[in-house]
Amino acid sequence: MSEIRQKSQLRILLDTAFAGLKHLILHNGWVKLLALIISVVIWAGLVSQDESITRDKTFTNVNVSVSGADTAKRNGFIVTSNLDELLEDVSCVAAVPQTQYDKAEVGTYNLRLDLSRINSTGEQELKIISTNSSTFGRVTGTTPASVMVNVEDYIVRQRIPVSLSLQGEVPTGWYMSTPTVDPALVSVSGPKSLVQAISRARVVLDRGQVDWVEGTMITSAEIVLYNRSGEPVSSRLLDVTTESLTIDSVLLEATLLPSKTFEVSDIIQTAGNPARGYQVKEIRFSPENVTVSARSEVLEQMNELTLDGTTVNLKNLTETTAFQFKVQRPSEDAVLSNDTVTVTVEIESVEQQP
């Protein structure tokens, strides 16, 4: 009888507890809402800390680097396509761990085009590749996934001479020595079709642009390549080098000196007379004047041209005769327009005159 009473009391207790719980659920909505919010917060916290859960992050206008160009050249290949245009509108999607989503940057994945993988000429397909990150995940796709490029043989032509073209005039009263070109020989490398078309390299010096100051002039001049038709060849794919250094200009060096011009006729004198029955018809000077270029302090002391003789002896001449005189240098470094003066005396017979 006591056992029946205990079961009845337990049943009453359970019914009371169930009724209380039912009342709490049905009549305390704020408690239910609070419980739901707490559950969501706990779930979100657990999810955010789970490294295995990733979210896709899209990057646009991605900078794709180009690597392996030097390796490709060593292997004898060069890409002639404009890679800047081919790679100007690239996007990618990366699977980023939840915890690093906001911190992930596209530079982490190092998107690149590897030219070292090229192994033949013609049209080639190159995939855009990336590097996985243990922290920021991996790239799952790029748009475009690959690009088509044109490939040519890469060749080098050595010992191409650099010629100098002079423009403009030397101002009166000045002298310029023949400029030296350094380097005088260059190498040209690039696509076979372009390199084989090159016939020469040339630089131009405009003497009208020179700063005419006594001493040594050193200036640079841009190298221009020309084909066999005489047309300039310009391409970003061509490299001009000397001793493995890429250059785009050469150095020009010349000596600039003031100069002074002397009339030969002002210096030459005559002595004596032709033979009886003959006379001097004409005296000619070649050259008619001589220009001396030297340091300013040397020229300041020069009042006339110095020859190894100044007198033409006409005594007993019966025929046209040429006399030569050596021009003396006023200093060792002086430059003469002519180092010899010739005086021609034309003789004629008096009887030949009307």
Contacts in CASP RR format, 6 or more apart in sequence:
PFRMAT RR
TARGET T0000
AUTHOR 0000-0000-0000
METHOD contacts of the structure
MODEL  1
MSEIRQKSQLRILLDTAFAGLKHLILHNGWVKLLALIISVVIWAGLVSQD
ESITRDKTFTNVNVSVSGADTAKRNGFIVTSNLDELLEDVSCVAAVPQTQ
YDKAEVGTYNLRLDLSRINSTGEQELKIISTNSSTFGRVTGTTPASVMVN
VEDYIVRQRIPVSLSLQGEVPTGWYMSTPTVDPALVSVSGPKSLVQAISR
ARVVLDRGQVDWVEGTMITSAEIVLYNRSGEPVSSRLLDVTTESLTIDSV
LLEATLLPSKTFEVSDIIQTAGNPARGYQVKEIRFSPENVTVSARSEVLE
QMNELTLDGTTVNLKNLTETTAFQFKVQRPSEDAVLSNDTVTVTVEIESV
EQQP
24 31 0 8 1.000
25 32 0 8 1.000
47 53 0 8 1.000
47 98 0 8 1.000
48 98 0 8 1.000
48 99 0 8 1.000
49 98 0 8 1.000
49 99 0 8 1.000
50 98 0 8 1.000
51 97 0 8 1.000
51 98 0 8 1.000
51 99 0 8 1.000
53 97 0 8 1.000
53 98 0 8 1.000
54 95 0 8 1.000
54 96 0 8 1.000
54 97 0 8 1.000
54 98 0 8 1.000
54 137 0 8 1.000
55 95 0 8 1.000
55 96 0 8 1.000
55 98 0 8 1.000
55 101 0 8 1.000
56 93 0 8 1.000
56 94 0 8 1.000
56 95 0 8 1.000
56 96 0 8 1.000
56 140 0 8 1.000
57 93 0 8 1.000
57 94 0 8 1.000
57 96 0 8 1.000
57 101 0 8 1.000
57 104 0 8 1.000
58 91 0 8 1.000
58 92 0 8 1.000
58 93 0 8 1.000
59 91 0 8 1.000
59 92 0 8 1.000
59 93 0 8 1.000
59 94 0 8 1.000
59 106 0 8 1.000
60 91 0 8 1.000
61 89 0 8 1.000
61 90 0 8 1.000
61 91 0 8 1.000
62 90 0 8 1.000
62 91 0 8 1.000
62 92 0 8 1.000
62 106 0 8 1.000
62 111 0 8 1.000
62 142 0 8 1.000
63 106 0 8 1.000
63 107 0 8 1.000
63 111 0 8 1.000
64 87 0 8 1.000
64 90 0 8 1.000
64 111 0 8 1.000
64 112 0 8 1.000
64 113 0 8 1.000
64 128 0 8 1.000
65 110 0 8 1.000
65 111 0 8 1.000
65 112 0 8 1.000
65 113 0 8 1.000
66 83 0 8 1.000
66 87 0 8 1.000
66 112 0 8 1.000
66 113 0 8 1.000
66 115 0 8 1.000
67 112 0 8 1.000
67 113 0 8 1.000
67 114 0 8 1.000
67 115 0 8 1.000
67 116 0 8 1.000
68 114 0 8 1.000
68 115 0 8 1.000
68 116 0 8 1.000
69 78 0 8 1.000
69 79 0 8 1.000
69 115 0 8 1.000
71 115 0 8 1.000
71 116 0 8 1.000
72 78 0 8 1.000
72 79 0 8 1.000
72 115 0 8 1.000
72 116 0 8 1.000
72 118 0 8 1.000
72 154 0 8 1.000
73 154 0 8 1.000
73 189 0 8 1.000
75 116 0 8 1.000
75 118 0 8 1.000
75 119 0 8 1.000
76 153 0 8 1.000
76 154 0 8 1.000
76 155 0 8 1.000
77 115 0 8 1.000
77 118 0 8 1.000
77 119 0 8 1.000
77 120 0 8 1.000
77 121 0 8 1.000
77 151 0 8 1.000
77 152 0 8 1.000
77 153 0 8 1.000
77 154 0 8 1.000
78 151 0 8 1.000
78 152 0 8 1.000
78 153 0 8 1.000
78 154 0 8 1.000
78 190 0 8 1.000
78 191 0 8 1.000
78 237 0 8 1.000
79 115 0 8 1.000
79 118 0 8 1.000
79 149 0 8 1.000
79 150 0 8 1.000
79 151 0 8 1.000
80 149 0 8 1.000
80 150 0 8 1.000
80 151 0 8 1.000
80 152 0 8 1.000
80 191 0 8 1.000
80 237 0 8 1.000
81 147 0 8 1.000
81 148 0 8 1.000
81 149 0 8 1.000
81 150 0 8 1.000
83 113 0 8 1.000
83 147 0 8 1.000
83 149 0 8 1.000
86 147 0 8 1.000
86 149 0 8 1.000
87 113 0 8 1.000
87 147 0 8 1.000
90 111 0 8 1.000
90 128 0 8 1.000
90 142 0 8 1.000
90 143 0 8 1.000
90 144 0 8 1.000
91 142 0 8 1.000
91 143 0 8 1.000
92 106 0 8 1.000
92 109 0 8 1.000
92 111 0 8 1.000
92 130 0 8 1.000
92 139 0 8 1.000
92 141 0 8 1.000
92 142 0 8 1.000
92 143 0 8 1.000
93 139 0 8 1.000
93 140 0 8 1.000
93 141 0 8 1.000
93 142 0 8 1.000
94 104 0 8 1.000
94 106 0 8 1.000
94 109 0 8 1.000
94 136 0 8 1.000
94 137 0 8 1.000
94 138 0 8 1.000
94 139 0 8 1.000
94 140 0 8 1.000
95 137 0 8 1.000
95 138 0 8 1.000
95 140 0 8 1.000
96 104 0 8 1.000
96 136 0 8 1.000
96 137 0 8 1.000
97 135 0 8 1.000
97 136 0 8 1.000
97 137 0 8 1.000
100 135 0 8 1.000
100 136 0 8 1.000
100 137 0 8 1.000
103 136 0 8 1.000
104 136 0 8 1.000
104 137 0 8 1.000
105 136 0 8 1.000
108 133 0 8 1.000
108 135 0 8 1.000
108 136 0 8 1.000
109 130 0 8 1.000
109 131 0 8 1.000
109 132 0 8 1.000
109 133 0 8 1.000
109 136 0 8 1.000
109 138 0 8 1.000
109 139 0 8 1.000
110 130 0 8 1.000
110 131 0 8 1.000
111 128 0 8 1.000
111 129 0 8 1.000
111 130 0 8 1.000
111 139 0 8 1.000
111 142 0 8 1.000
112 128 0 8 1.000
112 129 0 8 1.000
112 130 0 8 1.000
113 126 0 8 1.000
113 128 0 8 1.000
113 129 0 8 1.000
113 147 0 8 1.000
114 126 0 8 1.000
114 129 0 8 1.000
115 126 0 8 1.000
117 126 0 8 1.000
118 124 0 8 1.000
118 126 0 8 1.000
118 151 0 8 1.000
120 151 0 8 1.000
121 151 0 8 1.000
121 152 0 8 1.000
121 153 0 8 1.000
122 150 0 8 1.000
122 151 0 8 1.000
122 152 0 8 1.000
123 148 0 8 1.000
123 149 0 8 1.000
123 150 0 8 1.000
123 151 0 8 1.000
124 148 0 8 1.000
124 149 0 8 1.000
124 150 0 8 1.000
124 151 0 8 1.000
125 146 0 8 1.000
125 147 0 8 1.000
125 148 0 8 1.000
125 149 0 8 1.000
126 146 0 8 1.000
126 147 0 8 1.000
126 148 0 8 1.000
126 149 0 8 1.000
127 145 0 8 1.000
127 146 0 8 1.000
128 142 0 8 1.000
128 144 0 8 1.000
128 145 0 8 1.000
128 146 0 8 1.000
128 147 0 8 1.000
130 138 0 8 1.000
130 139 0 8 1.000
130 142 0 8 1.000
132 138 0 8 1.000
132 139 0 8 1.000
152 191 0 8 1.000
152 192 0 8 1.000
152 193 0 8 1.000
153 191 0 8 1.000
153 192 0 8 1.000
154 189 0 8 1.000
154 190 0 8 1.000
154 191 0 8 1.000
154 192 0 8 1.000
155 189 0 8 1.000
155 190 0 8 1.000
155 191 0 8 1.000
155 192 0 8 1.000
155 195 0 8 1.000
155 196 0 8 1.000
156 187 0 8 1.000
156 188 0 8 1.000
156 189 0 8 1.000
156 190 0 8 1.000
156 195 0 8 1.000
157 187 0 8 1.000
157 188 0 8 1.000
157 189 0 8 1.000
157 195 0 8 1.000
157 196 0 8 1.000
157 198 0 8 1.000
158 185 0 8 1.000
158 187 0 8 1.000
159 185 0 8 1.000
159 187 0 8 1.000
160 185 0 8 1.000
160 186 0 8 1.000
160 187 0 8 1.000
160 188 0 8 1.000
160 198 0 8 1.000
160 200 0 8 1.000
160 201 0 8 1.000
161 184 0 8 1.000
161 185 0 8 1.000
161 200 0 8 1.000
161 201 0 8 1.000
162 181 0 8 1.000
162 183 0 8 1.000
162 184 0 8 1.000
162 185 0 8 1.000
162 186 0 8 1.000
162 201 0 8 1.000
162 202 0 8 1.000
162 203 0 8 1.000
162 223 0 8 1.000
162 250 0 8 1.000
163 200 0 8 1.000
163 201 0 8 1.000
163 202 0 8 1.000
163 203 0 8 1.000
164 179 0 8 1.000
164 181 0 8 1.000
164 202 0 8 1.000
164 203 0 8 1.000
164 204 0 8 1.000
164 205 0 8 1.000
164 221 0 8 1.000
164 252 0 8 1.000
165 202 0 8 1.000
165 203 0 8 1.000
165 204 0 8 1.000
165 205 0 8 1.000
166 179 0 8 1.000
166 204 0 8 1.000
166 205 0 8 1.000
166 207 0 8 1.000
167 204 0 8 1.000
167 205 0 8 1.000
167 206 0 8 1.000
167 207 0 8 1.000
167 208 0 8 1.000
168 206 0 8 1.000
168 207 0 8 1.000
168 208 0 8 1.000
169 207 0 8 1.000
169 208 0 8 1.000
170 176 0 8 1.000
170 207 0 8 1.000
171 208 0 8 1.000
171 212 0 8 1.000
173 258 0 8 1.000
173 259 0 8 1.000
173 260 0 8 1.000
173 261 0 8 1.000
174 212 0 8 1.000
174 256 0 8 1.000
174 257 0 8 1.000
174 258 0 8 1.000
174 259 0 8 1.000
174 293 0 8 1.000
175 255 0 8 1.000
175 256 0 8 1.000
175 257 0 8 1.000
175 258 0 8 1.000
175 259 0 8 1.000
175 291 0 8 1.000
175 293 0 8 1.000
175 335 0 8 1.000
176 207 0 8 1.000
176 210 0 8 1.000
176 217 0 8 1.000
176 254 0 8 1.000
176 255 0 8 1.000
176 256 0 8 1.000
177 254 0 8 1.000
177 255 0 8 1.000
177 335 0 8 1.000
178 254 0 8 1.000
179 205 0 8 1.000
179 217 0 8 1.000
179 252 0 8 1.000
179 253 0 8 1.000
179 254 0 8 1.000
180 252 0 8 1.000
180 253 0 8 1.000
180 254 0 8 1.000
181 203 0 8 1.000
181 250 0 8 1.000
181 251 0 8 1.000
181 252 0 8 1.000
182 250 0 8 1.000
182 251 0 8 1.000
182 252 0 8 1.000
182 253 0 8 1.000
183 242 0 8 1.000
183 243 0 8 1.000
183 247 0 8 1.000
183 250 0 8 1.000
185 242 0 8 1.000
186 201 0 8 1.000
186 223 0 8 1.000
186 240 0 8 1.000
186 241 0 8 1.000
186 242 0 8 1.000
186 247 0 8 1.000
186 250 0 8 1.000
187 240 0 8 1.000
187 241 0 8 1.000
187 242 0 8 1.000
188 195 0 8 1.000
188 198 0 8 1.000
188 201 0 8 1.000
188 225 0 8 1.000
188 238 0 8 1.000
188 239 0 8 1.000
188 240 0 8 1.000
188 241 0 8 1.000
189 195 0 8 1.000
189 238 0 8 1.000
189 239 0 8 1.000
189 241 0 8 1.000
190 237 0 8 1.000
190 238 0 8 1.000
190 239 0 8 1.000
191 235 0 8 1.000
191 237 0 8 1.000
194 233 0 8 1.000
194 235 0 8 1.000
194 237 0 8 1.000
194 238 0 8 1.000
195 238 0 8 1.000
197 227 0 8 1.000
197 228 0 8 1.000
197 233 0 8 1.000
198 225 0 8 1.000
198 226 0 8 1.000
198 227 0 8 1.000
198 233 0 8 1.000
199 226 0 8 1.000
199 227 0 8 1.000
199 228 0 8 1.000
199 230 0 8 1.000
200 225 0 8 1.000
200 226 0 8 1.000
201 223 0 8 1.000
201 224 0 8 1.000
201 225 0 8 1.000
201 226 0 8 1.000
201 240 0 8 1.000
202 223 0 8 1.000
202 224 0 8 1.000
202 226 0 8 1.000
203 221 0 8 1.000
203 222 0 8 1.000
203 223 0 8 1.000
203 224 0 8 1.000
203 249 0 8 1.000
203 250 0 8 1.000
203 252 0 8 1.000
204 221 0 8 1.000
204 222 0 8 1.000
204 224 0 8 1.000
205 219 0 8 1.000
205 221 0 8 1.000
205 252 0 8 1.000
210 217 0 8 1.000
210 219 0 8 1.000
210 256 0 8 1.000
211 217 0 8 1.000
212 256 0 8 1.000
213 256 0 8 1.000
214 256 0 8 1.000
214 257 0 8 1.000
214 258 0 8 1.000
214 295 0 8 1.000
214 296 0 8 1.000
215 255 0 8 1.000
215 256 0 8 1.000
215 257 0 8 1.000
216 253 0 8 1.000
216 254 0 8 1.000
216 255 0 8 1.000
216 256 0 8 1.000
217 252 0 8 1.000
217 253 0 8 1.000
217 254 0 8 1.000
217 255 0 8 1.000
217 256 0 8 1.000
218 251 0 8 1.000
218 252 0 8 1.000
218 253 0 8 1.000
219 251 0 8 1.000
219 252 0 8 1.000
220 249 0 8 1.000
220 250 0 8 1.000
220 251 0 8 1.000
220 252 0 8 1.000
221 249 0 8 1.000
221 250 0 8 1.000
221 252 0 8 1.000
222 248 0 8 1.000
222 249 0 8 1.000
223 240 0 8 1.000
223 247 0 8 1.000
223 248 0 8 1.000
223 249 0 8 1.000
223 250 0 8 1.000
224 232 0 8 1.000
224 234 0 8 1.000
225 232 0 8 1.000
225 233 0 8 1.000
225 234 0 8 1.000
225 238 0 8 1.000
225 240 0 8 1.000
226 232 0 8 1.000
226 233 0 8 1.000
227 233 0 8 1.000
239 246 0 8 1.000
240 246 0 8 1.000
240 247 0 8 1.000
240 248 0 8 1.000
241 247 0 8 1.000
257 293 0 8 1.000
257 294 0 8 1.000
257 295 0 8 1.000
257 335 0 8 1.000
258 293 0 8 1.000
258 294 0 8 1.000
258 295 0 8 1.000
258 296 0 8 1.000
258 299 0 8 1.000
259 291 0 8 1.000
259 292 0 8 1.000
259 293 0 8 1.000
259 294 0 8 1.000
259 299 0 8 1.000
260 291 0 8 1.000
260 292 0 8 1.000
260 299 0 8 1.000
260 302 0 8 1.000
261 289 0 8 1.000
261 290 0 8 1.000
261 291 0 8 1.000
261 292 0 8 1.000
262 289 0 8 1.000
262 290 0 8 1.000
262 291 0 8 1.000
262 292 0 8 1.000
262 304 0 8 1.000
262 305 0 8 1.000
263 288 0 8 1.000
263 289 0 8 1.000
264 285 0 8 1.000
264 287 0 8 1.000
264 288 0 8 1.000
264 289 0 8 1.000
264 290 0 8 1.000
264 305 0 8 1.000
264 341 0 8 1.000
264 343 0 8 1.000
265 285 0 8 1.000
265 288 0 8 1.000
266 304 0 8 1.000
267 304 0 8 1.000
267 305 0 8 1.000
267 307 0 8 1.000
267 310 0 8 1.000
268 283 0 8 1.000
268 285 0 8 1.000
268 310 0 8 1.000
268 311 0 8 1.000
268 312 0 8 1.000
268 325 0 8 1.000
268 341 0 8 1.000
268 343 0 8 1.000
269 310 0 8 1.000
269 311 0 8 1.000
269 312 0 8 1.000
270 280 0 8 1.000
270 283 0 8 1.000
270 311 0 8 1.000
270 312 0 8 1.000
270 313 0 8 1.000
270 314 0 8 1.000
270 345 0 8 1.000
271 311 0 8 1.000
271 312 0 8 1.000
271 313 0 8 1.000
271 314 0 8 1.000
271 315 0 8 1.000
272 313 0 8 1.000
272 314 0 8 1.000
272 315 0 8 1.000
273 314 0 8 1.000
273 315 0 8 1.000
274 280 0 8 1.000
274 314 0 8 1.000
274 315 0 8 1.000
274 316 0 8 1.000
274 317 0 8 1.000
274 318 0 8 1.000
274 347 0 8 1.000
275 316 0 8 1.000
275 317 0 8 1.000
275 318 0 8 1.000
277 349 0 8 1.000
277 350 0 8 1.000
277 351 0 8 1.000
278 317 0 8 1.000
278 318 0 8 1.000
278 347 0 8 1.000
278 348 0 8 1.000
278 349 0 8 1.000
278 350 0 8 1.000
279 347 0 8 1.000
279 348 0 8 1.000
279 350 0 8 1.000
280 314 0 8 1.000
280 345 0 8 1.000
280 346 0 8 1.000
280 347 0 8 1.000
281 346 0 8 1.000
281 347 0 8 1.000
281 348 0 8 1.000
282 345 0 8 1.000
282 346 0 8 1.000
283 312 0 8 1.000
283 343 0 8 1.000
283 344 0 8 1.000
283 345 0 8 1.000
283 346 0 8 1.000
284 343 0 8 1.000
284 344 0 8 1.000
284 346 0 8 1.000
285 341 0 8 1.000
285 342 0 8 1.000
285 343 0 8 1.000
285 344 0 8 1.000
286 341 0 8 1.000
286 342 0 8 1.000
286 343 0 8 1.000
286 344 0 8 1.000
287 337 0 8 1.000
287 338 0 8 1.000
287 341 0 8 1.000
290 305 0 8 1.000
290 327 0 8 1.000
290 336 0 8 1.000
290 337 0 8 1.000
290 338 0 8 1.000
290 341 0 8 1.000
291 336 0 8 1.000
291 337 0 8 1.000
292 299 0 8 1.000
292 302 0 8 1.000
292 305 0 8 1.000
292 330 0 8 1.000
292 334 0 8 1.000
292 335 0 8 1.000
292 336 0 8 1.000
292 337 0 8 1.000
293 334 0 8 1.000
293 335 0 8 1.000
293 336 0 8 1.000
294 302 0 8 1.000
294 330 0 8 1.000
294 331 0 8 1.000
294 333 0 8 1.000
294 334 0 8 1.000
294 335 0 8 1.000
295 331 0 8 1.000
295 333 0 8 1.000
298 330 0 8 1.000
298 331 0 8 1.000
298 334 0 8 1.000
299 330 0 8 1.000
301 330 0 8 1.000
302 330 0 8 1.000
305 327 0 8 1.000
306 327 0 8 1.000
306 328 0 8 1.000
306 330 0 8 1.000
307 325 0 8 1.000
307 326 0 8 1.000
307 327 0 8 1.000
307 328 0 8 1.000
307 341 0 8 1.000
308 325 0 8 1.000
308 326 0 8 1.000
308 328 0 8 1.000
309 325 0 8 1.000
310 325 0 8 1.000
312 323 0 8 1.000
312 343 0 8 1.000
312 345 0 8 1.000
314 345 0 8 1.000
317 345 0 8 1.000
317 347 0 8 1.000
318 347 0 8 1.000
319 347 0 8 1.000
320 344 0 8 1.000
320 345 0 8 1.000
320 346 0 8 1.000
320 347 0 8 1.000
321 344 0 8 1.000
321 345 0 8 1.000
321 347 0 8 1.000
322 342 0 8 1.000
322 343 0 8 1.000
322 344 0 8 1.000
322 345 0 8 1.000
323 342 0 8 1.000
323 343 0 8 1.000
323 344 0 8 1.000
323 345 0 8 1.000
324 340 0 8 1.000
324 341 0 8 1.000
324 342 0 8 1.000
324 343 0 8 1.000
325 340 0 8 1.000
325 341 0 8 1.000
325 342 0 8 1.000
325 343 0 8 1.000
326 339 0 8 1.000
326 340 0 8 1.000
327 336 0 8 1.000
327 338 0 8 1.000
327 339 0 8 1.000
327 340 0 8 1.000
327 341 0 8 1.000
329 336 0 8 1.000
END
